[in-house]
C-alpha cells in the first residue's frame, strides 16, 4: 500500500534500490545531498547535481525538466552517510525561462518507488509561496534501517540559501555551478511517473477526498490537481494517515485474522483495492426539479464506506462551488475597476454627467455579475444542505456528532471503523452548512490541541485559563470517541498531566476507569510513562524488523496506544523531550499515537528542537478557527471541534460502557 505522506511524516523503506520520481509541471532542477548523522554536508563532493550527477549509490538527472527520476542504492552508501536529502529548485537566471517561485506553479509531486515502479511513499509539496528551492524528501538511517520523511522546507533564497542551511561552506559557489550546468544543458523530459489515483470527472460515484489540511499555511491557489491529496495525509488522508487514495481505500466485510503467529498488522483490516459495487440510485426526480438526496449515494463495499465517500463528495462540491463564486466575484471586481479606470482616464468624461453615468453603469454591471454568481452558489448550497439533512442522521457513531441520537443506542463495536469524526468544516459563504471532518483509522499522525491564541472568527476565549481548560476538554472528547469506536481491548489511553492542572477536565476518563492508569504526575511520572512507551516502540520495531513477532514478551499488549500530554513543557527535561519526539516520529507505524495539549509559544524556549514535532502533528483547536488549508483550491476552512453539548450525559454513558467491556475483556 502506498503511504501518502504529509509534512513531517515518515515511512519505513523495505527496499534498498529505489527510484525517486518527481513531477512538477514546469522545468525544475533536481539534486540530492548526502549528510552525516547530524545532517551536515561535508563538501561539494557530497552533493549529486546536474554538473556532477553521480555519487556512490546515487544518480540524478543532468538537465532541468518537468519530470525526473533519481536512482538510489542505499546499500551502496558509505557508513558515514546517514541522510539523503532530495532537493528541488527552479532554474536560476540563465537556466531558461519560467517561473521564479514555487507559489506560481502547481505543487510538485514526489514519489519513492521500487525499480518495478511500485510506489512506496509519495508526497505533494503544498504551502510553498515565494520559495524557489525546497528540500522535498529525506531518506534517513535509524537503528540500522532506512526510512523516508516528507520535509517540504522551502527557501526564498534559492539553492544557495538551501545549501548554506545544510551546513555547506561552499554553498554559493556550488549553487552558481549548478546554474551554469543547467544553462548549458537542453531541457528534456523523461517518462512520467505512474499516475496518481485518478479523480476522473470527480463525479460523486468516484469521489476521493479533495484535501488534506496543511497546518499552518495556505496552499497555492492554482488549477485543481486531478488527484488532490486526501484529507490529511492519509486518506484519508488526514493526518497521518491519509493522502491521495482512490475512493478512500474501500472497506468491506472484515477479513478473518490469523489465530496465532504472523507479524502485527496495524493497517486497517478492511481496506480493499478492487472496485466496489455501484451505489444505490435515487428515485427519479420530477421534471425540472433537482434529484432528491439519498444517504449512501456513493461507491463503497458497505454503507459505512458509501457514507464516508459521500461526505467527502459533499466536501468537494462545497469547495468547487465556493471557488467558482469567489472567482466570479473577483472577476466582477477587476472588471469594474478597469471600467472605472477607463472612465476616469478621459478628461472629457469628468465634466458633466457622462462620467457619473459611466461609473453607475460599471457598478450596475458589477452588481449583476455578483448577483448571478450568488444565485448559482445559493442553488448549489441548497442542494448540499438538503443532502446534509439526509446524510447526518444516517451516520454511524464513528461519523456522528455527540448530539446525534445514534449514541443513545451505542454498543461497544466488534470491529474498527474505517474513519473517525474529528469535528466539522465550513466556509464563510456557507455558514449554515457543516461538513464532517473524517479521519482515517488507524491513526497515522498525532494530534495537537492548541491551548494558545487562535484565529477564532469571533475573537472569543481570550482568557488563557479558560482556553487551557477547554483544550483539555476537547482532548477528552477526541479520546473518548477513539475509545468508543474500537473493540474492547483494542485501544488504550495513557495521560501525562505533570502539574495536575487538567484534573477537572480529565474527570470523565478517570471516573469511568477507561485509562490504563491514573494520570502521571510530576517529572517522575513523565519519565515513567515515556520510558514504557518508548520501550514498547523499540520492542515492536525489533520484532517486526526481525520477522519474529513471537519474540515479544508473553501477554504483550498489542492494542493501539494513545498518549495524551497536558501542560507541556511543564515537567519535561531534555531527555523527556527527545523521547516525546521519538514517539511522534516512530510511534504511529507500530500503534503508538500522541495527542498534545499545548501552547506552541510556551514551548519556544526549546528553540528549533521542537519544530519537527509540531510540524508532524495535525493542529486542532478547542474553538472555531479558520486555520485548515486545502491544497486543491486553497480555501481556509473553519474547523469546529466536536464538543459534547452542555449538560449532556452522553460522554459518561459511552465511557461507562467502554470501561465495562474492557473489564470483561480482561477477565
MOHUNOR-V563077 format. One record per residue. RES is the residue in three letters. D_CENTER is the distance of its C-alpha to the mean C-alpha in Angstrom with 1 decimal. Layout:
res->RES d_center->D_CENTER
res->RES d_center->D_CENTER
//
This chain:
res->UNK d_center->17.3
res->UNK d_center->15.0
res->UNK d_center->11.9
res->UNK d_center->9.0
res->UNK d_center->7.6
res->UNK d_center->5.1
res->UNK d_center->7.5
res->UNK d_center->9.8
res->UNK d_center->9.1
res->UNK d_center->12.4
res->UNK d_center->14.3
res->UNK d_center->18.1
res->UNK d_center->20.4
res->UNK d_center->23.4
res->UNK d_center->25.2
res->UNK d_center->26.9
res->UNK d_center->27.7
res->UNK d_center->24.7
res->UNK d_center->24.0
res->UNK d_center->21.2
res->UNK d_center->21.0
res->UNK d_center->19.9
res->UNK d_center->19.9
res->UNK d_center->20.1
res->UNK d_center->22.4
res->UNK d_center->24.7
res->UNK d_center->26.7
res->UNK d_center->25.1
res->UNK d_center->26.4
res->UNK d_center->24.8
res->UNK d_center->25.9
res->UNK d_center->25.2
res->UNK d_center->26.3
res->UNK d_center->27.5
res->UNK d_center->27.2
res->UNK d_center->28.9
res->UNK d_center->27.6
res->UNK d_center->27.0
res->UNK d_center->25.2
res->UNK d_center->28.4
res->UNK d_center->29.8
res->UNK d_center->33.6
res->UNK d_center->34.9
res->UNK d_center->34.6
res->UNK d_center->35.4
res->UNK d_center->32.0
res->UNK d_center->30.3
res->UNK d_center->30.4
res->UNK d_center->30.5
res->UNK d_center->32.4
res->UNK d_center->35.6
res->UNK d_center->35.4
res->UNK d_center->33.0
res->UNK d_center->33.8
res->UNK d_center->33.4
res->UNK d_center->33.9
res->UNK d_center->31.3
res->UNK d_center->29.6
res->UNK d_center->30.4
res->UNK d_center->28.8
res->UNK d_center->30.0
res->UNK d_center->32.9
res->UNK d_center->32.0
res->UNK d_center->29.4
res->UNK d_center->28.0
res->UNK d_center->25.2
res->UNK d_center->24.4
res->UNK d_center->24.9
res->UNK d_center->25.3
res->UNK d_center->25.6
res->UNK d_center->27.5
res->UNK d_center->26.7
res->UNK d_center->29.0
res->UNK d_center->27.8
res->UNK d_center->31.2
res->UNK d_center->33.0
res->UNK d_center->31.3
res->UNK d_center->33.8
res->UNK d_center->33.5
res->UNK d_center->32.9
res->UNK d_center->29.6
res->UNK d_center->26.6
res->UNK d_center->23.9
res->UNK d_center->23.4
res->UNK d_center->21.3
res->UNK d_center->20.6
res->UNK d_center->21.6
res->UNK d_center->21.4
res->UNK d_center->23.7
res->UNK d_center->25.3
res->UNK d_center->29.1
res->UNK d_center->31.2
res->UNK d_center->34.3
res->UNK d_center->36.6
res->UNK d_center->33.9
res->UNK d_center->34.0
res->UNK d_center->33.1
res->UNK d_center->29.6
res->UNK d_center->26.9
res->UNK d_center->26.8
res->UNK d_center->23.2
res->UNK d_center->19.8
res->UNK d_center->19.1
res->UNK d_center->21.9
res->UNK d_center->20.6
res->UNK d_center->17.9
res->UNK d_center->14.8
res->UNK d_center->16.0
res->UNK d_center->14.8
res->UNK d_center->15.6
res->UNK d_center->16.4
res->UNK d_center->18.2
res->UNK d_center->20.9
res->UNK d_center->24.1
res->UNK d_center->27.4
res->UNK d_center->27.6
res->UNK d_center->24.5
res->UNK d_center->22.3
res->UNK d_center->18.7
res->UNK d_center->17.6
res->UNK d_center->14.1
res->UNK d_center->12.6
res->UNK d_center->10.4
res->UNK d_center->10.4
res->UNK d_center->11.3
res->UNK d_center->10.5
res->UNK d_center->11.9
res->UNK d_center->15.3
res->UNK d_center->18.5
res->UNK d_center->21.8
res->UNK d_center->20.8
res->UNK d_center->23.0
res->UNK d_center->22.0
res->UNK d_center->18.7
res->UNK d_center->18.1
res->UNK d_center->15.7
res->UNK d_center->15.7
res->UNK d_center->18.0
res->UNK d_center->19.8
res->UNK d_center->21.3
res->UNK d_center->24.0
res->UNK d_center->23.6
res->UNK d_center->26.6
res->UNK d_center->28.0
res->UNK d_center->25.0
res->UNK d_center->22.6
res->UNK d_center->18.8
res->UNK d_center->16.3
res->UNK d_center->13.6
res->UNK d_center->11.3
res->UNK d_center->12.9
res->UNK d_center->12.9
res->UNK d_center->15.7
res->UNK d_center->17.9
res->UNK d_center->21.6
res->UNK d_center->23.7
res->UNK d_center->26.8
res->UNK d_center->26.0
res->UNK d_center->26.8
res->UNK d_center->29.5
res->UNK d_center->27.2
res->UNK d_center->24.6
res->UNK d_center->27.3
res->UNK d_center->29.0
res->UNK d_center->25.9
res->UNK d_center->25.9
res->UNK d_center->29.4
res->UNK d_center->31.5
res->UNK d_center->34.9
res->UNK d_center->35.7
res->UNK d_center->32.4
res->UNK d_center->34.3
res->UNK d_center->36.8
res->UNK d_center->34.3
res->UNK d_center->32.1
res->UNK d_center->35.4
res->UNK d_center->36.4
res->UNK d_center->33.2
res->UNK d_center->33.7
res->UNK d_center->37.3
res->UNK d_center->36.4
res->UNK d_center->34.0
res->UNK d_center->36.7
res->UNK d_center->39.3
res->UNK d_center->37.3
res->UNK d_center->36.8
res->UNK d_center->33.4
res->UNK d_center->32.7
res->UNK d_center->30.1
res->UNK d_center->29.5
res->UNK d_center->28.5
res->UNK d_center->25.0
res->UNK d_center->22.5
res->UNK d_center->22.1
res->UNK d_center->20.4
res->UNK d_center->16.9
res->UNK d_center->17.0
res->UNK d_center->19.1
res->UNK d_center->18.5
res->UNK d_center->22.2
res->UNK d_center->23.5
res->UNK d_center->20.5
res->UNK d_center->23.0
res->UNK d_center->22.1
res->UNK d_center->23.5
res->UNK d_center->20.8
res->UNK d_center->17.9
res->UNK d_center->14.5
res->UNK d_center->11.5
res->UNK d_center->11.4
res->UNK d_center->8.1
res->UNK d_center->4.5
res->UNK d_center->5.2
res->UNK d_center->5.7
res->UNK d_center->7.7
res->UNK d_center->11.2
res->UNK d_center->12.3
res->UNK d_center->13.0
res->UNK d_center->12.5
res->UNK d_center->15.8
res->UNK d_center->17.7
res->UNK d_center->18.8
res->UNK d_center->19.9
res->UNK d_center->17.3
res->UNK d_center->16.1
res->UNK d_center->17.8
res->UNK d_center->14.8
res->UNK d_center->11.6
res->UNK d_center->8.2
res->UNK d_center->7.6
res->UNK d_center->5.9
res->UNK d_center->2.6
res->UNK d_center->3.7
res->UNK d_center->6.7
res->UNK d_center->8.7
res->UNK d_center->8.4
res->UNK d_center->5.8
res->UNK d_center->4.2
res->UNK d_center->4.1
res->UNK d_center->6.0
res->UNK d_center->7.2
res->UNK d_center->6.4
res->UNK d_center->6.9
res->UNK d_center->10.0
res->UNK d_center->12.6
res->UNK d_center->15.8
res->UNK d_center->16.5
res->UNK d_center->14.2
res->UNK d_center->16.1
res->UNK d_center->19.4
res->UNK d_center->20.6
res->UNK d_center->24.3
res->UNK d_center->27.0
res->UNK d_center->26.5
res->UNK d_center->27.9
res->UNK d_center->30.4
res->UNK d_center->29.3
res->UNK d_center->31.9
res->UNK d_center->34.3
res->UNK d_center->34.4
res->UNK d_center->33.3
res->UNK d_center->30.5
res->UNK d_center->27.3
res->UNK d_center->24.9
res->UNK d_center->22.2
res->UNK d_center->18.9
res->UNK d_center->17.5
res->UNK d_center->17.9
res->UNK d_center->21.6
res->UNK d_center->21.6
res->UNK d_center->19.2
res->UNK d_center->21.4
res->UNK d_center->21.4
res->UNK d_center->24.7
res->UNK d_center->25.1
res->UNK d_center->25.4
res->UNK d_center->28.5
res->UNK d_center->28.6
res->UNK d_center->27.8
res->UNK d_center->30.7
res->UNK d_center->32.3
res->UNK d_center->33.2
res->UNK d_center->36.9
res->UNK d_center->38.1
res->UNK d_center->38.1
res->UNK d_center->41.3
res->UNK d_center->42.0
res->UNK d_center->40.3
res->UNK d_center->37.9
res->UNK d_center->34.2
res->UNK d_center->33.3
res->UNK d_center->32.9
res->UNK d_center->29.4
res->UNK d_center->29.1
res->UNK d_center->26.7
res->UNK d_center->25.1
res->UNK d_center->25.7
res->UNK d_center->23.2
res->UNK d_center->23.3
res->UNK d_center->22.8
res->UNK d_center->24.8
res->UNK d_center->25.1
res->UNK d_center->25.1
res->UNK d_center->21.9
res->UNK d_center->20.0
res->UNK d_center->21.8
res->UNK d_center->20.9
res->UNK d_center->17.2
res->UNK d_center->17.4
res->UNK d_center->19.7
res->UNK d_center->17.4
res->UNK d_center->14.7
res->UNK d_center->17.8
res->UNK d_center->18.8
res->UNK d_center->15.5
res->UNK d_center->16.1
res->UNK d_center->19.8
res->UNK d_center->19.2
res->UNK d_center->17.0
res->UNK d_center->19.7
res->UNK d_center->22.7
res->UNK d_center->21.6
res->UNK d_center->20.9
res->UNK d_center->24.3
res->UNK d_center->26.0
res->UNK d_center->24.7
res->UNK d_center->25.8
res->UNK d_center->29.2
res->UNK d_center->29.7
res->UNK d_center->29.0
res->UNK d_center->31.5
res->UNK d_center->34.0
res->UNK d_center->33.7
res->UNK d_center->34.2
res->UNK d_center->37.0
res->UNK d_center->38.8
res->UNK d_center->38.5
res->UNK d_center->40.0
res->UNK d_center->42.8
res->UNK d_center->43.6
res->UNK d_center->43.7
res->UNK d_center->46.1
res->UNK d_center->48.3
res->UNK d_center->48.6
res->UNK d_center->49.2
res->UNK d_center->52.6
res->UNK d_center->55.1
res->UNK d_center->57.2
res->UNK d_center->54.5
res->UNK d_center->54.5
res->UNK d_center->58.1
res->UNK d_center->58.9
res->UNK d_center->56.7
res->UNK d_center->55.2
res->UNK d_center->52.2
res->UNK d_center->51.6
res->UNK d_center->51.6
res->UNK d_center->49.2
res->UNK d_center->46.7
res->UNK d_center->47.1
res->UNK d_center->46.6
res->UNK d_center->43.4
res->UNK d_center->42.0
res->UNK d_center->43.1
res->UNK d_center->41.3
res->UNK d_center->38.2
res->UNK d_center->38.6
res->UNK d_center->39.1
res->UNK d_center->36.0
res->UNK d_center->33.8
res->UNK d_center->35.6
res->UNK d_center->35.1
res->UNK d_center->31.4
res->UNK d_center->31.2
res->UNK d_center->33.2
res->UNK d_center->30.9
res->UNK d_center->27.9
res->UNK d_center->29.8
res->UNK d_center->30.8
res->UNK d_center->27.3
res->UNK d_center->26.2
res->UNK d_center->29.2
res->UNK d_center->28.3
res->UNK d_center->24.7
res->UNK d_center->26.2
res->UNK d_center->28.7
res->UNK d_center->26.1
res->UNK d_center->24.1
res->UNK d_center->27.5
res->UNK d_center->28.0
res->UNK d_center->24.6
res->UNK d_center->24.0
res->UNK d_center->27.2
res->UNK d_center->26.5
res->UNK d_center->23.2
res->UNK d_center->23.5
res->UNK d_center->23.1
res->UNK d_center->19.5
res->UNK d_center->18.5
res->UNK d_center->21.2
res->UNK d_center->21.7
res->UNK d_center->24.0
res->UNK d_center->26.8
res->UNK d_center->26.8
res->UNK d_center->30.1
res->UNK d_center->28.5
res->UNK d_center->28.0
res->UNK d_center->31.8
res->UNK d_center->32.2
res->UNK d_center->29.6
res->UNK d_center->30.4
res->UNK d_center->28.6
res->UNK d_center->26.9
res->UNK d_center->28.1
res->UNK d_center->24.9
res->UNK d_center->21.1
res->UNK d_center->19.4
res->UNK d_center->16.7
res->UNK d_center->14.3
res->UNK d_center->14.5
res->UNK d_center->14.7
res->UNK d_center->13.1
res->UNK d_center->14.9
res->UNK d_center->15.6
res->UNK d_center->14.5
res->UNK d_center->17.4
res->UNK d_center->18.8
res->UNK d_center->22.1
res->UNK d_center->24.0
res->UNK d_center->23.4
res->UNK d_center->23.8
res->UNK d_center->25.4
res->UNK d_center->22.5
res->UNK d_center->19.6
res->UNK d_center->16.9
res->UNK d_center->15.6
res->UNK d_center->11.9
res->UNK d_center->11.7
res->UNK d_center->9.6
res->UNK d_center->10.8
res->UNK d_center->13.3
res->UNK d_center->14.1
res->UNK d_center->11.5
res->UNK d_center->9.8
res->UNK d_center->8.2
res->UNK d_center->10.4
res->UNK d_center->10.8
res->UNK d_center->12.6
res->UNK d_center->15.1
res->UNK d_center->16.5
res->UNK d_center->20.3
res->UNK d_center->21.2
res->UNK d_center->21.8
res->UNK d_center->19.5
res->UNK d_center->19.6
res->UNK d_center->21.0
res->UNK d_center->22.9
res->UNK d_center->26.0
res->UNK d_center->26.1
res->UNK d_center->26.7
res->UNK d_center->26.6
res->UNK d_center->27.9
res->UNK d_center->29.6
res->UNK d_center->27.7
res->UNK d_center->29.2
res->UNK d_center->28.2
res->UNK d_center->24.6
res->UNK d_center->24.5
res->UNK d_center->26.1
res->UNK d_center->23.9
res->UNK d_center->20.8
res->UNK d_center->22.4
res->UNK d_center->23.3
res->UNK d_center->19.7
res->UNK d_center->18.7
res->UNK d_center->21.7
res->UNK d_center->20.7
res->UNK d_center->17.3
res->UNK d_center->19.2
res->UNK d_center->22.0
res->UNK d_center->19.9
res->UNK d_center->18.5
res->UNK d_center->22.1
res->UNK d_center->23.4
res->UNK d_center->21.4
res->UNK d_center->22.3
res->UNK d_center->25.8
res->UNK d_center->28.3
res->UNK d_center->27.8
res->UNK d_center->24.4
res->UNK d_center->22.4
res->UNK d_center->23.8
res->UNK d_center->22.9
res->UNK d_center->24.2
res->UNK d_center->24.5
res->UNK d_center->25.4
res->UNK d_center->27.2
res->UNK d_center->29.4
res->UNK d_center->31.5
res->UNK d_center->31.4
res->UNK d_center->30.2
res->UNK d_center->27.9
res->UNK d_center->30.8
res->UNK d_center->31.3
res->UNK d_center->27.8
res->UNK d_center->27.3
res->UNK d_center->30.6
res->UNK d_center->29.2
res->UNK d_center->27.7
res->UNK d_center->30.8
res->UNK d_center->33.5
res->UNK d_center->32.4
res->UNK d_center->32.1
res->UNK d_center->28.7
res->UNK d_center->27.8
res->UNK d_center->28.7
res->UNK d_center->30.9
res->UNK d_center->31.6
res->UNK d_center->29.2
res->UNK d_center->29.9
res->UNK d_center->31.8
res->UNK d_center->32.8
res->UNK d_center->32.1
res->UNK d_center->33.7
res->UNK d_center->31.4
res->UNK d_center->28.3
res->UNK d_center->29.8
res->UNK d_center->30.8
res->UNK d_center->27.4
res->UNK d_center->25.4
res->UNK d_center->28.2
res->UNK d_center->28.2
res->UNK d_center->24.4
res->UNK d_center->24.4
res->UNK d_center->27.4
res->UNK d_center->25.8
res->UNK d_center->22.9
res->UNK d_center->25.7
res->UNK d_center->27.8
res->UNK d_center->25.3
res->UNK d_center->24.2
res->UNK d_center->27.8
res->UNK d_center->28.7
res->UNK d_center->26.1
res->UNK d_center->26.8
res->UNK d_center->30.5
res->UNK d_center->30.4
res->UNK d_center->32.3
res->UNK d_center->30.5
res->UNK d_center->34.0
res->UNK d_center->34.3
res->UNK d_center->32.2
res->UNK d_center->34.5
res->UNK d_center->36.2
res->UNK d_center->34.4
res->UNK d_center->31.1
res->UNK d_center->28.4
res->UNK d_center->25.8
res->UNK d_center->23.8
res->UNK d_center->20.2
res->UNK d_center->20.5
res->UNK d_center->18.7
res->UNK d_center->19.9
res->UNK d_center->19.9
res->UNK d_center->21.0
res->UNK d_center->22.8
res->UNK d_center->24.6
res->UNK d_center->23.0
res->UNK d_center->24.7
res->UNK d_center->27.9
res->UNK d_center->29.5
res->UNK d_center->27.3
res->UNK d_center->29.2
res->UNK d_center->28.0
res->UNK d_center->28.1
res->UNK d_center->26.1
res->UNK d_center->23.4
res->UNK d_center->23.3
res->UNK d_center->23.1
res->UNK d_center->20.2
res->UNK d_center->18.3
res->UNK d_center->19.5
res->UNK d_center->18.2
res->UNK d_center->14.7
res->UNK d_center->14.8
res->UNK d_center->17.0
res->UNK d_center->16.9
res->UNK d_center->14.1
res->UNK d_center->15.8
res->UNK d_center->19.0
res->UNK d_center->18.0
res->UNK d_center->18.0
res->UNK d_center->15.2
res->UNK d_center->15.2
res->UNK d_center->15.2
res->UNK d_center->16.5
res->UNK d_center->18.6
res->UNK d_center->19.5
res->UNK d_center->20.3
res->UNK d_center->18.9
res->UNK d_center->22.1
res->UNK d_center->24.2
res->UNK d_center->22.6
res->UNK d_center->23.5
res->UNK d_center->26.6
res->UNK d_center->24.9
res->UNK d_center->24.0
res->UNK d_center->21.5
res->UNK d_center->21.6
res->UNK d_center->18.7
res->UNK d_center->16.5
res->UNK d_center->14.6
res->UNK d_center->14.2
res->UNK d_center->12.8
res->UNK d_center->10.3
res->UNK d_center->9.1
res->UNK d_center->8.7
res->UNK d_center->6.9
res->UNK d_center->9.8
res->UNK d_center->11.8
res->UNK d_center->15.4
res->UNK d_center->18.7
res->UNK d_center->19.8
res->UNK d_center->18.8
res->UNK d_center->16.8
res->UNK d_center->15.6
res->UNK d_center->12.9
res->UNK d_center->9.8
res->UNK d_center->9.9
res->UNK d_center->9.3
res->UNK d_center->10.1
res->UNK d_center->12.7
res->UNK d_center->15.3
res->UNK d_center->14.1
res->UNK d_center->14.7
res->UNK d_center->14.2
res->UNK d_center->13.6
res->UNK d_center->15.5
res->UNK d_center->14.0
res->UNK d_center->16.8
res->UNK d_center->16.8
res->UNK d_center->18.7
res->UNK d_center->21.8
res->UNK d_center->25.0
res->UNK d_center->27.8
res->UNK d_center->30.5
res->UNK d_center->33.2
res->UNK d_center->31.5
res->UNK d_center->32.3
res->UNK d_center->29.7
res->UNK d_center->27.6
res->UNK d_center->30.8
res->UNK d_center->31.9
res->UNK d_center->28.7
res->UNK d_center->28.5
res->UNK d_center->32.3
res->UNK d_center->31.9
res->UNK d_center->29.1
res->UNK d_center->31.4
res->UNK d_center->34.4
res->UNK d_center->32.6
res->UNK d_center->31.5
res->UNK d_center->35.1
res->UNK d_center->36.4
res->UNK d_center->34.1
res->UNK d_center->35.2
res->UNK d_center->38.9
//
